[in-house]
């Protein structure tokens, strides 16, 4: 078990390492990488990494406070499922009933690398590679349909 300070330091080290790996990944793919994450331009829709001691997930999440808007965004994502899943290096799993650790309900699709513990620094290269490759593909695919989402959800 880690103390609060040790856990904080581990997380800081992990994300600093991922930032360094992202620069390396940029060189590999031949273009600069900037992760979109919560900057989708669509309120209630985010790309994110979800990390715990059981594994890591690369996520596209409908997380509006409004259940109707969450569902509307999720249904729109499902319409473009084939585009979102194209060229992903891992399977995209869809779930309508996910609760975040804080109890907030969300709807999400995610790629998962299970049974890899980020507390073990030896696992970090594998985690970084999975995170970068899956998020790059998911983000690229989402950008292909982003204009549709901007038009449909432009007013909040």
N, C-alpha and C positions, 0 to 999 in steps of 0.2 A: 504494500500500500504506500502511496505517496502522501507526503504532507501537502498542504494547500500550496505552499511556495514551490515545492518540487513539481507538482502537477502543472502549475502555471508555467514554470520554466520548460517543462517537457513540451507543452503546447507551443510555446514561443519558439523553441528549437525546431519543432516539427514544421511549423508554418514558414519559418525562415529557410529551412531546407527545401521546402516546396517552392518557395520563391526563387531560390537558386536553380532548382531543377527546371522551373518554367523558362528561365533564360536559356538553359541547355536545350530544352525542347524547342524553343524558338529557332535555334540554329538548325536543329534536326529537320524541322518542317520548312525552313527557309523563309519564314516571315515572323514578325514580332507577335507575341501572344499577349493579349490583354483579356483577362477573364471578365465576362459580362456580369455574371452572378446576379446581384439584385438590381443592376442597372439595365433592366430589359426595356424600360419605358412604359411598361404595362403595370398599373397598380394591381397588386395581388398576384403577381406572377414573377417567380424568381428561379434562377439556376443556382444551385448550391452544392457544396460538399457536406456530407453528413458522416462524421467519423466517430467511432467508439472502439472499445477494446474487442469487439466482435468482428469488425471489418470497416469498410468504407463504402459509401454510396455517392454516386454522382447523380444529382436530382434536378428535375424540372418540376416545380411545385406551384400549385394554385393554393394560395394561402390567405385569400381575402377574409376579412371578418364576416362579411355577408355570405351566408350559405348559398344564396342564389347566384351571386357573382362567382364564388368558388366553383360551383357546378357549371355555370355557363363557360368559364374559362377552360375547365377540364374537358367538357364536351367538345369545345373547339379544338383543343389539343388532340383529342381522340380522332377527330376528322382528318388530321394530318399525321396520324400514327405512322404510316408508311414512310413519310418524309423524315420524321423524327428518328425513326429506327434505322434509316439507311446508313450503311458503313460504320455502324457502331461496333467496337471490338468486343462488346458484351451485350447480353440480352437486356432489353428494356422491360421492366416489370411495372405494371400499372395497378394502382390501388386508390380506391375512392374513400377509404376509411382509415386514415392514418392519424394518430395523435402524436404530436411533438412531446418532448419530455415535460414541457410546461402545461400540457393538457390541451393545447390548441388543436382543433381539428383541421386537417389539410388533405388535399388530394394531390397525388404525385405519381410520377413515373421515374424510375431510377434504374441505374446499372449498379450492380453490387459485386464487390470482391469480399467474400466472407472468409471467416476463420483466419484472419490476419490481424494481429494486435498491434496497434500503433504505439503501445507502451514499449514494445521491443524495437529498439533502433535498427536492428538487423533487418526488419521488415520494411523500413522506410523506402528503400529504392523501389521495391515492388509496389508499394502504395502510391508513390509519386508517379511512377510510370502509368499505372492504371488510372489515376486521377487525371493526369494530363491528357492521355489518349482519349478517354471517354468524354471528358468535358469538352475537349476540342471538337470532337465529332458532334456531340449534342448541341453545342453552341453554334457550330457551323450550320447544322440542319435547322435549328430554330431560326437563325438569321434568314434562311430561305423563306420562311413563312411569317416573319416579323411584320412585313407591311400589311398583311391581312389582319393580324392582331392589332396593329396600330390603328387601322381604320375601324375595326369593329369595337374596340375598347378605348377609343381615344378620349372619351369623356368621363374617365374616372373609374 
